[in-house]
Amino acid sequence: MRFLDVIKTRRSVRHFQNRSLSEATLMSILEAGCAAPSAHNSQPWRFVVLRGEKKDALAEFLFSVSREKRYRSFTGFYVNRLLRHSARMIKEAPAVIAVFNAATFMSKVERYFPYSRREILHTMEIQSVAAAVENMLLATHAQGLGAVWLGVPLLIPQELIEDFFKTRDELMAIMPIGYPATMRTVEKKVDLSEHVEFWG
Ligand SMILES: Cc1cc2nc3c(=O)[nH]c(=O)nc-3n(C[C@H](O)[C@H](O)[C@H](O)COP(=O)(O)O)c2cc1C
């Protein structure tokens, strides 16, 4: 596929075939993630690949949070439902990449920045990790596979995420990946005039 066609025909895939992914395919997707640009080349991303029982445990974790009454007031019913949808996608996909911000940019350069400006460093880390996620979504689609960027799990209280992943890194995305069960490669109609201004 031509590169621009890859970009234009990528769509979020939320239903997956019961078919495993080869190690080589997964590695090529992770390599695409690591090839992203990053602030000061800090490469602040960290990827955890979950498969088999570990992946199913993540789905069960999301299911259980979505059922817990004490988190209803935090997440609300609607988000609980989205968490259950996310859990279903994680269960269905053969592999999931959990994407973290390991804050390597912040730790390298924060001493050069006044405290009041440090939030900018965090913003740049998020931008860098987001570029890596988009690279992986495109690399996935270019190989005839599908994926979706799940942000809803970020609403789970931080201490529960830390408990499950045994890390204090900041969760940025959960990406179920697999062979699409349905094809949704219809090009999105983009009205450039809504998003773009030409100055000069
Ligand atoms: C930061 C971010 C968070 C997202 N979170 C979710 C999510 O939690 N659940 C979901 O089904 N899709 C999620 N998506 C996918 C969007 O819904 C999707 O990209 C958007 O509707 C456009 O559709 P497309 O990806 O098919 O072009 C997320 C996308 C982004 C960029």
The ligand as an ORCA input file, in Angstrom:
! r2SCAN-3c Opt
* xyz 0 1
  C      -6.250      9.328     22.966
  C      -7.262      8.365     22.355
  C      -8.052      7.603     23.203
  C      -8.976      6.700     22.670
  N      -9.682      5.901     23.525
  C     -10.539      4.987     23.037
  C     -11.229      4.108     23.909
  O     -11.042      4.129     25.127
  N     -12.087      3.186     23.370
  C     -12.274      3.094     22.015
  O     -13.054      2.245     21.590
  N     -11.623      3.916     21.146
  C     -10.759      4.852     21.620
  N     -10.053      5.658     20.757
  C     -10.248      5.517     19.308
  C     -11.116      6.666     18.767
  O     -12.452      6.475     19.178
  C     -11.006      6.681     17.236
  O      -9.662      6.902     16.863
  C     -11.872      7.770     16.622
  O     -13.231      7.519     16.849
  C     -11.649      7.896     15.102
  O     -11.899      6.651     14.466
  P     -10.756      5.917     13.608
  O      -9.631      5.562     14.534
  O     -11.429      4.699     13.042
  O     -10.278      6.860     12.551
  C      -9.134      6.572     21.265
  C      -8.315      7.338     20.416
  C      -7.386      8.217     20.954
  C      -6.488      9.006     20.029
*
